[in-house]
């Protein structure tokens, strides 16, 4: 908990200030033409922060479920 408090703020500031928006590229097969197209999805910094927080919570729950 202390590490989260110490590292959370700087990591969130880094994502908001330096990265800004995150862009993911993926391949999509067009149903009408049958061609494979490159598509992009752009995600805001707040969604990126929320996603990584969700992933970390799931990892924590998995680790805690195996604790005796």
C-alpha positions in Angstrom: 0.0 0.0 0.0 2.9 2.3 0.8 4.5 1.5 -2.6 1.2 2.3 -4.4 1.0 5.6 -2.6 4.6 6.5 -3.4 4.6 5.4 -7.0 1.0 6.0 -8.1 1.2 9.7 -8.3 4.3 10.0 -10.4 3.1 7.2 -12.7 -0.2 8.8 -13.3 1.5 12.2 -14.0 3.8 10.5 -16.4 1.0 8.9 -18.3 -1.1 12.1 -18.4 1.7 14.6 -19.2 4.1 12.6 -21.4 2.0 10.0 -23.1 -1.3 11.8 -23.4 -3.3 9.6 -25.7 -2.5 5.9 -26.3 -3.0 4.5 -29.7 -3.4 0.8 -30.5 -3.2 -0.7 -34.0 -5.0 -3.9 -35.0 -5.9 -5.8 -38.1 -9.5 -6.2 -39.2 -11.0 -8.3 -42.0 -13.6 -6.3 -43.9 -16.7 -8.5 -44.4 -17.8 -6.8 -47.6 -14.4 -6.7 -49.5 -12.6 -9.6 -47.7 -9.5 -7.4 -47.4 -7.4 -7.1 -44.2 -7.3 -3.5 -43.0 -5.2 -1.7 -40.4 -7.3 0.1 -37.9 -6.4 2.3 -35.0 -8.2 2.9 -31.7 -7.2 6.0 -29.6 -7.7 5.9 -25.9 -7.4 8.8 -23.5 -4.9 8.9 -20.7 -7.7 8.4 -18.1 -8.9 5.2 -19.7 -5.3 4.0 -19.9 -4.8 4.6 -16.1 -8.2 3.0 -15.3 -7.3 -0.1 -17.4 -3.9 -0.6 -15.7 -5.6 -0.1 -12.3 -8.1 -2.8 -13.2 -5.4 -5.2 -14.4 -3.4 -4.7 -11.2 -6.5 -5.3 -9.0 -7.3 -8.5 -10.9 -3.6 -9.6 -10.4 -3.9 -8.8 -6.7 -7.1 -10.7 -6.3 -5.5 -13.8 -8.0 -2.5 -13.6 -5.7 -4.6 -13.1 -2.6 -6.9 -16.1 -3.5 -3.9 -18.4 -3.3 -2.7 -17.1 0.1 -3.1 -19.5 3.0 
